[in-house]
């Protein structure tokens, strides 16, 4: 049965979701302490994790469809439906535990994402869109001659929020 493969994919998904939760928490701390220097990097890491989660989601769909077929269910059966129908009590427990953990972490992610969005809106200058926060001064870069200069018109954009 493909239950082993499905469980392995679910573990990978849970691990990625856990890292995403961590990255969103880092983003929240950066926003709360007005440490905008690293917001671009945090947003990039969140985008990267989101892309990886889409890939793992596809792998989960493939494995779920195989398990569903083996259990006589439609290919688009939910994880709950698979857990309800699987004959082995151990696998029922394993799938149920995966489902509970996925529900919990996705709830935490949604709440933290919403809190970050609200923080971003609160700290954005009036009249500026929430996803675009101008940052004045404090950052330096190198010019064409190798000399350092202040960046005064840097704009951070997080289109995912």
Buried (B, 14 or more C-beta within 10 A) or exposed (E): EBBEBBBEBBEBBBEBBBBBBEBBBBBBEBBEEEEBEBBBBBBEBBBEBEEBBEEBEEBBEBBBBBBBEEBEBEEEBEBEBBBBBBEEEEBBEBBBBBBEBBEEBEEBBEEBBEBBBEBBBEEBEEEEEBBBBEBEEEEEEEEEEEEEEEEEEBEBEBEEB
